[in-house]
Amino acid sequence: MLNEFKMTNEEHIKIIERSSKQVGPGVFYSTIVIVASFLPVFLLTGMEGKLFHPLAWTKTFILLIDAFLAITLMPVLISFFLKGKLKPESANPITHGLEKVYTPIIKWCLKWRKTTLSINIIALAISIPMLISLGSEFMPPLDEGSILFMPVTLPDVSNSEVKRILQVQDKIIKSIPEVDHVLGKAGRANTATDNSPLSMIETIILLKPKTEWRAGLKKNDIINELNAKMQIPGVINGWTQPIINRINMLSTGIRTDVGIKLYGQNIDSIFVLAESIKKELEGIDGVKDLYVEPITGGKYLDITIKRDEIGRYGLSIDDVNMIVESALGGMTLTTTIEGRQRFSVNARFAQDYRNNIESIKRTQVQTEKYGPIPLSSVADISLSEGPPMINSENAMLRGTILFNVRERDLGSTVEDCKTKLEEAIKKLPGGYFLEWSGQYENKIRADKTLKLIMPIVLLIIFFILYFTYGSFKESIITMITVPFALTGGVIMVWFYHINLSVAVAVGFIALFGIAVETAMLMTIYLNEAMQKLVADKGNSRATISNADLREYVIQGAAKRLRPKLMTVSVSLFGLIPILWATGVGSDVMRPITIPLIGGMISSTIYVLLITPVVFEMIKERELNKKGRIEVIAAQE
């Protein structure tokens, strides 16, 4: 028969006050630790900052309010609602069942302390090669549900040929069963913000719902099938997605995953060096859609006016230029207004009169005395080669080698490319240099930020712990939880074959705070047990035996098992459903969640089994060395 007891209101308030003083500071400071662990997220810049800043701000404000309510509102609510007949902790069937399972395990761990520590150290050692073997990327690829096909043709391609290629490609693409709609575009709009040359085609491919795909087919399989069918001579294929393509072009000027910017003084030399770099990169695993942005091979129509001849016919340079502009280039005559829309009206010769040099040479130029004469009489007309587009950056000419990365992680692919280029090209000519850009540029920037701030964050967490405990040793015991929490996170990331990215890093950052919070609760309850031991046995080696110390350590670890597991379970059960999430956005949520789930499991195992072992070893050493136990009282 379990004992039940009633108490006066004064006794009730005193117990709540004492309990709040004991647990409240730990809960408050553990929440501050979680907030401090999110500092690296606030310092992220660029795309990664825009993506994760809302998450960091939301989590920070919620936790700050939570910390305030935990030490102010919660004791008041407990005084109102926790009344009546109170049962001891052992009367709770869940607590009783957990203790029945946990107590023999913790006794075994305390009996075989070295073995227990060795097992955890081995697990930590195993996770290190797993971590090293993981691939890396800037951000996990977000499946937009559509494909952007960006083939590039020769720079001197004609309008008619581009139209023909576009029609052939659209017909081939639509033959794939998973394709719903195809929309292709060649050339560019009449705006300065769209610098696409005629040789670059953009085709948006909308896919059917995945439920209508062939069994076992993935998006990469569709891209590979399309790429195999679209091998057209003179056309270099490129595959990406509409949104990420625009983001890449706006942020780095590169329309593929990775680009090598080659700077120099001469366009022809840049193109030769770019072609040699392209040859070295061919065949590297993961490199797809490799091509050199064409900066030579453009065709120009040169019309050089013969000054002596125009004087003979009584013409001026402006007269000839006006004929060339109106007949070939098109002259704006007026603007028509239709409702809210405005359209410019241009006039020029029909295509049959300007589609070859001979026709252009026969273009009529009107004179006052001699009537109409052919344009060839007053101008030399010829074709010449030149750059189809001149790209410059930082006041230097620029060429670009572009490629996408598929079926492999971004970091390893680029590292292999760098190694290959360092071996093949020992030194570039004077005034020429390379710069890696695209998603890799963003990855390097984010990695530098995280490497700079992470040690600072760990120091901040340590000082918060020291301020909470007032003890260097207690702070170290709690901080040791962090690497063992990483163990479970690394193993789970490795099991799910996820590459390291900013999203995974944010997951590990969130894990730091949660792991330290659980360890703080365990340390608080173990210190409470030590206070009880000193009160019962005195604080002397003569009165405290190793058996007494172990008994009270077991009490501190087991008697408050339910609140420790509740702290972890609330977070864990809230995250597990994300593992089965589907649809747009799940690609980014899952890499954040997976290290959190794995880390919480491993950190909970460590806190429940290893923290009491380490705590007992430290207290036993204090007894043997100083003859007494250092008792840490709760910070009020």
C-alpha positions as CSV (number, residue, x, y, z in Angstrom):
1,M,0.0,0.0,0.0
2,L,1.5,3.3,-1.1
3,N,1.6,6.1,1.4
4,E,-0.4,9.2,0.7
5,F,-0.2,12.4,2.8
6,K,-1.7,15.8,3.0
7,M,0.1,19.0,3.9
8,T,-0.8,22.5,5.0
9,N,-0.7,25.3,2.4
10,E,2.4,26.8,4.0
11,E,4.2,23.4,3.7
12,H,3.0,23.2,0.1
13,I,4.4,26.6,-0.8
14,K,7.7,25.9,0.9
15,I,8.2,22.7,-1.0
16,I,7.4,24.4,-4.3
17,E,9.8,27.3,-3.4
18,R,12.6,24.8,-2.5
19,S,12.1,22.8,-5.6
20,S,12.0,25.9,-7.8
21,K,15.3,27.1,-6.3
22,Q,16.8,23.7,-6.9
23,V,15.6,23.1,-10.5
24,G,14.8,26.6,-11.7
25,P,18.4,28.0,-12.2
26,G,19.4,24.8,-14.1
27,V,16.4,25.1,-16.4
28,F,17.0,28.8,-16.9
29,Y,20.7,28.4,-17.6
30,S,20.2,25.4,-19.8
31,T,17.8,27.5,-21.9
32,I,20.5,30.2,-22.2
33,V,23.0,27.6,-23.3
34,I,20.6,26.6,-26.2
35,V,20.3,30.2,-27.1
36,A,24.1,30.7,-27.0
37,S,24.6,27.6,-29.2
38,F,22.6,29.2,-31.9
39,L,25.0,32.2,-32.3
40,P,26.7,30.7,-35.4
41,V,23.4,30.8,-37.2
42,F,23.0,34.5,-36.7
43,L,26.5,35.1,-38.1
44,L,25.8,33.2,-41.4
45,T,25.6,35.5,-44.4
46,G,24.5,35.2,-48.0
47,M,21.9,32.6,-49.0
48,E,22.5,30.5,-45.9
49,G,21.9,33.4,-43.6
50,K,18.6,34.4,-45.4
51,L,17.4,30.8,-45.1
52,F,18.3,30.1,-41.4
53,H,18.0,33.5,-39.7
54,P,14.2,33.2,-39.3
55,L,14.7,29.8,-37.7
56,A,17.3,31.2,-35.3
57,W,15.3,34.3,-34.4
58,T,12.1,32.2,-33.8
59,K,13.9,29.7,-31.6
60,T,15.7,32.4,-29.6
61,F,12.6,34.4,-28.8
62,I,10.7,31.3,-27.9
63,L,13.4,30.0,-25.6
64,L,14.0,33.4,-23.9
65,I,10.3,33.6,-23.1
66,D,10.4,30.0,-22.0
67,A,13.3,30.7,-19.7
68,F,11.4,33.6,-18.1
69,L,8.2,31.7,-17.7
70,A,10.0,28.6,-16.2
71,I,11.2,30.6,-13.2
72,T,8.2,33.0,-12.8
73,L,4.9,31.6,-14.0
74,M,5.5,27.8,-13.6
75,P,5.9,27.9,-9.8
76,V,2.7,29.9,-9.5
77,L,0.8,27.5,-11.7
78,I,2.1,24.6,-9.7
79,S,0.9,26.2,-6.5
80,F,-2.7,26.5,-8.0
81,F,-3.0,23.1,-9.7
82,L,-0.8,20.7,-7.7
83,K,-3.0,20.2,-4.7
84,G,-4.8,17.4,-2.9
85,K,-3.4,14.1,-1.9
86,L,0.2,13.8,-3.2
87,K,1.7,10.4,-3.9
88,P,5.4,9.6,-3.7
89,E,7.4,9.3,-6.9
90,S,7.5,5.5,-6.6
91,A,3.7,5.4,-7.0
92,N,3.9,6.5,-10.6
93,P,3.8,3.3,-12.7
94,I,5.9,4.8,-15.5
95,T,8.5,6.0,-13.1
96,H,8.5,2.6,-11.3
97,G,8.9,0.7,-14.6
98,L,11.7,3.0,-15.8
99,E,13.6,2.6,-12.5
100,K,13.1,-1.1,-12.6
101,V,14.9,-1.3,-16.0
102,Y,17.4,1.5,-15.4
103,T,18.7,0.7,-11.9
104,P,20.3,-2.7,-12.8
105,I,21.9,-1.1,-15.9
106,I,23.4,1.8,-13.9
107,K,24.6,-0.6,-11.2
108,W,26.4,-2.6,-13.9
109,C,28.0,0.5,-15.4
110,L,29.2,1.7,-12.0
111,K,30.6,-1.8,-11.2
112,W,32.4,-2.0,-14.6
113,R,33.4,1.7,-14.9
114,K,36.5,1.2,-17.2
115,T,34.6,-1.1,-19.5
116,T,31.7,1.3,-19.8
117,L,34.0,4.3,-20.5
118,S,35.9,2.2,-23.0
119,I,32.8,1.2,-24.9
120,N,31.8,4.9,-25.3
121,I,35.3,6.0,-26.3
122,I,35.4,3.2,-28.9
123,A,32.0,4.5,-30.2
124,L,33.4,8.0,-30.4
125,A,36.5,6.7,-32.2
126,I,34.4,4.8,-34.7
127,S,32.4,8.0,-35.5
128,I,35.5,9.9,-36.5
129,P,36.3,8.0,-39.7
130,M,32.5,8.0,-40.5
131,L,32.6,11.8,-40.2
132,I,35.7,12.1,-42.4
133,S,34.1,9.8,-45.1
134,L,31.0,12.0,-45.4
135,G,30.7,14.1,-48.5
136,S,30.2,17.8,-48.3
137,E,28.1,20.4,-50.1
138,F,26.7,23.9,-49.6
139,M,23.1,23.1,-49.2
140,P,21.1,19.9,-49.8
141,P,19.6,20.0,-53.3
142,L,16.0,21.1,-53.0
143,D,13.7,19.2,-55.4
144,E,11.7,22.0,-57.1
145,G,9.5,19.5,-58.9
146,S,10.7,20.7,-62.3
147,I,13.8,20.7,-64.5
148,L,15.5,23.5,-66.4
149,F,17.3,22.4,-69.5
150,M,19.9,24.9,-70.7
151,P,21.8,23.7,-73.8
152,V,24.4,25.8,-75.4
153,T,25.0,25.8,-79.2
154,L,27.8,27.4,-81.3
155,P,28.0,31.2,-80.9
156,D,27.4,31.8,-84.6
157,V,24.2,29.8,-84.8
158,S,21.4,31.4,-86.9
159,N,17.8,32.2,-85.9
160,S,16.3,29.5,-88.1
161,E,18.7,26.8,-86.8
162,V,18.0,27.7,-83.2
163,K,14.3,27.4,-83.8
164,R,14.8,24.0,-85.4
165,I,16.9,22.8,-82.5
166,L,14.3,24.1,-80.0
167,Q,11.5,22.3,-81.8
168,V,13.4,19.0,-82.0
169,Q,14.4,19.1,-78.3
170,D,10.9,19.9,-77.1
171,K,9.5,17.0,-79.1
172,I,12.1,14.6,-77.7
173,I,11.5,15.8,-74.1
174,K,7.8,15.4,-74.4
175,S,8.2,11.8,-75.4
176,I,9.3,10.9,-71.8
177,P,6.2,9.6,-70.0
178,E,7.0,11.5,-66.8
179,V,7.1,14.9,-68.6
180,D,3.8,16.9,-68.3
181,H,4.6,20.2,-70.1
182,V,7.6,21.7,-72.0
183,L,8.3,25.3,-72.7
184,G,11.4,26.4,-74.5
185,K,12.9,29.8,-75.2
186,A,15.8,30.9,-77.4
187,G,17.3,34.4,-77.3
188,R,16.5,37.0,-74.8
189,A,13.9,39.6,-73.9
190,N,14.3,43.2,-75.0
191,T,15.7,44.2,-71.6
192,A,19.2,44.9,-70.2
193,T,18.7,42.4,-67.3
194,D,18.6,39.4,-69.6
195,N,22.0,38.9,-71.2
196,S,21.3,35.5,-72.6
197,P,22.8,35.0,-76.1
198,L,20.9,33.4,-78.9
199,S,23.1,30.3,-78.6
200,M,21.7,29.6,-75.1
201,I,18.3,27.9,-75.0
202,E,16.2,27.7,-71.8
203,T,13.6,25.0,-71.6
204,I,11.4,24.5,-68.5
205,I,10.2,20.9,-68.0
206,L,7.3,20.4,-65.7
207,L,7.0,16.8,-64.4
208,K,3.9,14.8,-63.5
209,P,3.2,13.9,-59.9
210,K,5.6,11.1,-58.6
211,T,2.7,8.7,-58.3
212,E,2.4,8.7,-62.1
213,W,6.1,7.9,-62.6
214,R,7.4,4.5,-63.7
215,A,8.2,2.2,-60.7
216,G,11.6,2.8,-59.1
217,L,12.4,5.9,-61.2
218,K,14.0,8.9,-59.6
219,K,14.5,12.4,-60.8
220,N,18.2,11.8,-61.6
221,D,17.1,8.8,-63.7
222,I,14.8,11.0,-65.7
223,I,17.6,13.6,-66.3
224,N,20.0,10.8,-67.4
225,E,17.4,9.4,-69.8
226,L,16.7,12.8,-71.2
227,N,20.4,13.6,-71.5
228,A,21.0,10.3,-73.4
229,K,18.2,11.2,-75.9
230,M,19.3,14.8,-76.4
231,Q,22.8,14.2,-77.9
232,I,22.6,16.6,-80.8
233,P,25.8,17.5,-82.7
234,G,27.0,21.0,-81.8
235,V,24.8,21.2,-78.7
236,I,26.2,20.9,-75.2
237,N,23.5,19.9,-72.6
238,G,23.1,21.5,-69.2
239,W,20.6,20.4,-66.5
240,T,19.5,22.3,-63.4
241,Q,16.4,23.7,-61.8
242,P,14.6,27.0,-62.4
243,I,14.8,28.6,-59.0
244,I,18.4,27.6,-58.0
245,N,19.6,28.6,-61.5
246,R,18.3,32.1,-61.0
247,I,19.7,32.3,-57.5
248,N,23.2,31.1,-58.7
249,M,23.2,33.6,-61.6
250,L,22.2,36.5,-59.3
251,S,24.6,35.6,-56.4
252,T,27.7,34.4,-58.3
253,G,27.1,35.1,-62.0
254,I,27.4,31.3,-62.6
255,R,24.4,29.4,-64.0
256,T,25.7,25.9,-63.0
257,D,26.6,24.3,-59.6
258,V,30.3,25.1,-60.0
259,G,32.2,27.5,-62.2
260,I,35.9,28.3,-62.7
261,K,36.4,31.9,-63.5
262,L,39.6,32.5,-65.6
263,Y,40.8,36.1,-65.5
264,G,43.3,37.5,-68.0
265,Q,44.3,40.2,-70.5
266,N,43.5,38.6,-73.8
267,I,40.3,36.9,-74.9
268,D,42.0,34.4,-77.2
269,S,44.5,33.4,-74.5
270,I,41.8,33.0,-72.0
271,F,39.8,30.7,-74.3
272,V,42.9,28.5,-75.0
273,L,43.6,28.2,-71.3
274,A,39.9,27.5,-70.6
275,E,39.8,24.7,-73.2
276,S,43.0,23.1,-71.7
277,I,41.4,23.2,-68.2
278,K,38.2,21.6,-69.6
279,K,40.2,18.7,-71.1
280,E,41.8,18.0,-67.7
281,L,38.4,18.0,-65.9
282,E,36.8,15.5,-68.4
283,G,36.2,12.1,-66.9
284,I,36.3,13.2,-63.2
285,D,33.6,11.4,-61.2
286,G,30.6,13.7,-60.5
287,V,31.5,16.3,-63.2
288,K,28.5,16.6,-65.5
289,D,27.5,19.1,-68.3
290,L,31.1,20.3,-68.6
291,Y,31.7,23.1,-71.2
292,V,33.6,26.3,-71.7
293,E,31.5,29.5,-72.0
294,P,32.1,30.6,-75.6
295,I,34.1,33.8,-75.8
296,T,35.3,33.5,-79.4
297,G,33.8,32.3,-82.6
298,G,31.1,35.0,-82.9
299,K,30.3,36.2,-86.5
300,Y,30.2,39.9,-87.3
301,L,29.0,41.7,-90.4
302,D,31.5,44.4,-91.1
303,I,30.4,47.3,-93.4
304,T,33.3,49.6,-94.1
305,I,32.3,52.8,-96.0
306,K,34.4,53.8,-98.9
307,R,34.9,57.5,-98.3
308,D,36.2,58.3,-101.9
309,E,33.2,56.5,-103.5
310,I,30.5,58.2,-101.4
311,G,31.9,61.6,-102.4
312,R,31.7,60.7,-106.0
313,Y,28.0,59.8,-105.7
314,G,27.3,62.9,-103.5
315,L,26.5,60.9,-100.4
316,S,27.6,61.4,-96.8
317,I,28.5,58.8,-94.2
318,D,25.1,59.4,-92.4
319,D,23.3,58.7,-95.6
320,V,24.9,55.2,-95.9
321,N,24.5,54.5,-92.2
322,M,20.8,55.4,-92.3
323,I,20.3,52.9,-95.1
324,V,22.2,50.2,-93.2
325,E,20.2,50.9,-90.0
326,S,16.7,51.0,-91.6
327,A,17.3,48.0,-94.0
328,L,19.2,45.6,-91.8
329,G,19.0,46.7,-88.1
330,G,15.5,48.1,-88.1
331,M,14.4,51.7,-87.5
332,T,11.8,52.6,-84.9
333,L,9.0,54.5,-86.7
334,T,6.5,55.1,-83.9
335,T,4.9,53.6,-80.8
336,T,1.4,52.2,-80.7
337,I,-0.7,52.2,-77.6
338,E,-3.2,49.5,-77.0
339,G,-4.9,49.9,-73.6
340,R,-2.1,49.8,-71.0
341,Q,0.4,48.2,-73.4
342,R,2.9,50.0,-75.6
343,F,4.5,48.5,-78.7
344,S,7.3,50.0,-80.7
345,V,6.8,49.8,-84.5
346,N,10.0,49.0,-86.4
347,A,10.6,48.8,-90.2
348,R,13.4,46.9,-92.0
349,F,13.8,44.7,-95.1
350,A,12.3,41.3,-95.2
351,Q,14.5,38.3,-94.2
352,D,15.0,37.2,-97.8
353,Y,16.7,40.5,-98.6
354,R,19.2,40.3,-95.7
355,N,19.8,36.6,-95.1
356,N,23.2,36.4,-96.9
357,I,26.0,38.7,-97.9
358,E,25.2,38.8,-101.6
359,S,21.7,40.1,-100.8
360,I,23.1,42.7,-98.5
361,K,25.5,43.9,-101.1
362,R,22.6,44.4,-103.5
363,T,20.8,46.7,-101.0
364,Q,19.8,49.8,-102.9
365,V,21.2,53.2,-101.9
366,Q,19.4,56.2,-103.4
367,T,21.5,59.0,-104.8
368,E,20.3,62.4,-106.3
369,K,22.2,62.3,-109.6
370,Y,22.7,58.6,-110.3
371,G,19.6,57.0,-109.0
372,P,19.7,53.8,-106.9
373,I,23.1,52.1,-106.6
374,P,24.1,48.8,-104.7
375,L,25.5,49.2,-101.3
376,S,28.6,47.3,-102.4
377,S,29.5,50.3,-104.6
378,V,30.0,52.6,-101.6
379,A,31.0,50.0,-98.8
380,D,33.1,46.9,-98.4
381,I,30.9,44.2,-96.8
382,S,32.5,41.1,-95.2
383,L,32.2,38.6,-92.3
384,S,34.7,38.6,-89.5
385,E,35.1,36.6,-86.3
386,G,35.1,38.1,-82.8
387,P,33.8,37.5,-79.3
388,P,30.1,36.7,-79.1
389,M,30.0,38.4,-75.7
390,I,32.7,40.1,-73.6
391,N,32.5,39.3,-70.0
392,S,34.5,41.3,-67.5
393,E,34.7,41.4,-63.7
394,N,36.9,43.5,-61.4
395,A,38.1,45.4,-64.5
396,M,39.5,42.2,-66.0
397,L,38.4,40.0,-68.9
398,R,36.9,36.8,-67.8
399,G,36.3,33.3,-69.2
400,T,34.4,30.6,-67.5
401,I,34.5,26.8,-67.3
402,L,31.1,25.6,-66.1
403,F,29.9,22.2,-64.9
404,N,27.2,20.7,-62.7
405,V,27.7,18.0,-60.0
406,R,25.4,15.0,-60.0
407,E,25.6,11.5,-58.4
408,R,28.4,12.7,-56.0
409,D,28.9,15.3,-53.4
410,L,30.1,18.8,-54.3
411,G,33.0,19.1,-51.9
412,S,34.8,15.8,-53.0
413,T,34.2,16.6,-56.7
414,V,35.7,20.0,-56.5
415,E,38.7,18.8,-54.4
416,D,39.4,16.1,-57.1
417,C,39.2,18.8,-59.8
418,K,41.6,21.1,-57.9
419,T,44.1,18.2,-57.4
420,K,43.9,17.3,-61.1
421,L,44.5,20.9,-62.2
422,E,47.4,21.4,-59.8
423,E,49.1,18.4,-61.2
424,A,48.4,19.3,-64.9
425,I,48.8,23.1,-64.8
426,K,51.8,24.0,-62.7
427,K,51.7,27.7,-63.4
428,L,49.5,30.1,-65.3
429,P,51.0,32.9,-67.5
430,G,51.6,36.2,-65.8
431,G,48.4,38.3,-65.3
432,Y,46.2,35.2,-65.5
433,F,44.6,33.5,-62.4
434,L,41.7,31.1,-61.5
435,E,38.8,31.6,-59.1
436,W,36.3,28.9,-58.0
437,S,32.7,30.1,-58.0
438,G,29.1,28.9,-57.9
439,Q,27.8,26.8,-55.0
440,Y,31.3,26.0,-54.0
441,E,32.0,29.7,-53.4
442,N,29.0,29.8,-51.0
443,K,30.2,26.6,-49.3
444,I,33.7,28.0,-48.6
445,R,32.2,31.2,-47.2
446,A,29.8,29.3,-44.9
447,D,32.6,26.9,-43.7
448,K,34.9,29.8,-42.8
449,T,32.1,31.4,-40.7
450,L,31.3,28.2,-38.9
451,K,34.9,27.3,-38.1
452,L,35.5,30.8,-36.8
453,I,32.5,31.0,-34.5
454,M,32.1,27.4,-33.2
455,P,35.1,27.5,-30.7
456,I,33.7,30.8,-29.4
457,V,30.3,29.3,-28.9
458,L,31.8,26.4,-27.0
459,L,33.6,28.8,-24.7
460,I,30.4,30.8,-24.1
461,I,28.6,27.6,-23.2
462,F,31.4,26.6,-20.8
463,F,31.3,30.0,-19.0
464,I,27.6,29.7,-18.6
465,L,28.0,26.3,-17.1
466,Y,30.8,27.6,-14.8
467,F,28.5,30.5,-13.7
468,T,25.7,27.9,-13.0
469,Y,27.8,25.4,-11.0
470,G,30.6,27.6,-9.7
471,S,32.9,24.6,-10.3
472,F,35.3,23.9,-13.1
473,K,35.0,20.1,-12.7
474,E,31.2,20.1,-12.9
475,S,31.4,22.3,-16.0
476,I,33.8,19.9,-17.7
477,I,31.6,16.9,-16.8
478,T,28.7,18.6,-18.6
479,M,30.7,19.7,-21.6
480,I,32.0,16.2,-22.2
481,T,28.5,15.4,-23.3
482,V,28.9,17.4,-26.5
483,P,31.4,15.1,-28.4
484,F,29.4,12.0,-27.4
485,A,26.2,13.6,-28.6
486,L,28.0,14.2,-31.9
487,T,28.6,10.4,-32.1
488,G,25.0,9.5,-32.6
489,G,24.4,12.4,-34.9
490,V,27.4,11.4,-37.1
491,I,26.3,7.7,-37.2
492,M,22.7,8.6,-38.2
493,V,23.9,11.1,-40.9
494,W,26.2,8.4,-42.3
495,F,23.4,5.8,-42.2
496,Y,21.1,8.0,-44.2
497,H,23.9,8.9,-46.7
498,I,23.5,12.6,-46.2
499,N,26.3,15.0,-47.1
500,L,27.6,17.5,-44.7
501,S,26.1,20.9,-45.4
502,V,25.0,24.1,-43.7
503,A,21.7,22.4,-42.9
504,V,23.5,19.5,-41.2
505,A,25.7,22.0,-39.3
506,V,22.6,23.9,-38.1
507,G,21.3,20.5,-36.8
508,F,24.5,19.8,-34.9
509,I,24.4,23.4,-33.5
510,A,20.9,22.8,-32.2
511,L,22.1,19.5,-30.8
512,F,24.8,21.2,-28.6
513,G,22.3,23.0,-26.5
514,I,19.9,20.1,-26.1
515,A,22.7,17.7,-25.1
516,V,24.1,20.2,-22.5
517,E,20.6,20.8,-21.1
518,T,20.1,17.1,-20.4
519,A,23.5,16.8,-18.8
520,M,22.8,19.8,-16.6
521,L,19.7,18.2,-15.3
522,M,21.6,15.0,-14.4
523,T,24.4,17.0,-12.7
524,I,21.9,19.0,-10.7
525,Y,20.2,15.8,-9.4
526,L,23.5,14.1,-8.7
527,N,24.6,17.1,-6.6
528,E,21.3,17.0,-4.8
529,A,22.2,13.4,-3.9
530,M,25.6,14.5,-2.6
531,Q,24.0,17.1,-0.4
532,K,21.8,14.4,1.0
533,L,24.8,12.1,1.5
534,V,26.6,14.8,3.5
535,A,23.6,15.6,5.5
536,D,23.1,11.9,6.4
537,K,26.7,10.7,6.8
538,G,28.7,13.8,7.3
539,N,31.4,15.1,5.0
540,S,34.5,13.0,5.9
541,R,36.3,10.0,4.5
542,A,35.9,8.4,7.8
543,T,32.1,8.5,7.6
544,I,31.6,8.0,3.9
545,S,32.6,4.7,2.3
546,N,32.7,3.9,-1.5
547,A,29.6,1.9,-1.1
548,D,27.7,4.9,0.5
549,L,28.9,7.1,-2.4
550,R,27.7,4.6,-5.0
551,E,24.3,4.2,-3.3
552,Y,23.6,7.9,-3.3
553,V,24.9,8.3,-6.9
554,I,22.4,5.6,-8.0
555,Q,19.7,7.4,-6.1
556,G,20.5,10.8,-7.8
557,A,20.6,9.1,-11.2
558,A,17.5,6.9,-10.8
559,K,15.1,8.7,-8.6
560,R,14.8,11.6,-11.1
561,L,14.7,9.5,-14.2
562,R,11.3,10.7,-15.4
563,P,12.1,14.4,-15.8
564,K,15.3,13.7,-17.6
565,L,13.6,11.4,-20.1
566,M,10.7,13.8,-20.5
567,T,13.2,16.6,-21.4
568,V,14.5,14.5,-24.3
569,S,11.3,12.8,-25.3
570,V,9.4,16.1,-25.9
571,S,12.0,17.2,-28.5
572,L,12.5,13.7,-29.9
573,F,8.9,12.9,-30.5
574,G,8.4,16.3,-32.1
575,L,11.2,15.6,-34.6
576,I,10.7,12.0,-35.6
577,P,7.7,12.7,-37.9
578,I,10.0,14.9,-40.1
579,L,11.9,11.7,-41.1
580,W,8.8,10.6,-43.1
581,A,8.0,14.1,-44.5
582,T,7.7,14.4,-48.2
583,G,7.1,17.2,-50.7
584,V,8.9,20.4,-51.3
585,G,11.0,21.5,-48.3
586,S,11.6,18.1,-46.8
587,D,15.0,17.9,-48.6
588,V,16.2,20.7,-46.3
589,M,14.3,19.8,-43.1
590,R,15.6,16.2,-43.0
591,P,19.3,17.1,-42.9
592,I,18.6,19.4,-40.0
593,T,16.5,16.8,-38.1
594,I,18.6,13.6,-38.6
595,P,21.7,14.7,-36.6
596,L,19.4,16.1,-33.9
597,I,17.6,12.7,-33.5
598,G,20.7,10.6,-33.5
599,G,22.6,13.0,-31.2
600,M,19.8,13.2,-28.7
601,I,19.7,9.4,-28.5
602,S,23.4,9.0,-28.0
603,S,23.6,12.0,-25.6
604,T,20.8,10.6,-23.5
605,I,22.5,7.2,-23.3
606,Y,25.7,9.0,-22.3
607,V,24.0,11.2,-19.7
608,L,22.1,8.3,-18.1
609,L,25.0,5.8,-18.1
610,I,28.3,7.7,-18.3
611,T,27.7,10.9,-16.5
612,P,27.0,9.1,-13.2
613,V,30.2,7.0,-13.7
614,V,32.4,10.0,-14.3
615,F,30.7,11.8,-11.4
616,E,31.3,8.9,-9.0
617,M,35.0,8.7,-10.1
618,I,35.5,12.4,-9.4
619,K,33.8,12.3,-6.0
620,E,35.7,9.2,-5.1
621,R,39.0,10.9,-6.0
622,E,38.0,14.0,-3.9
623,L,37.4,11.7,-0.9
624,N,40.8,10.0,-1.3
625,K,42.7,13.2,-2.0
626,K,41.0,15.8,0.2
627,G,39.1,13.6,2.7
628,R,35.8,15.3,1.8
629,I,33.4,15.9,-1.0
630,E,33.0,19.2,-2.7
631,V,29.2,19.8,-2.5
632,I,27.7,22.1,-5.2
633,A,24.7,23.9,-3.9
634,A,22.0,25.0,-6.4
635,Q,22.5,28.6,-7.6
636,E,19.7,30.8,-6.6
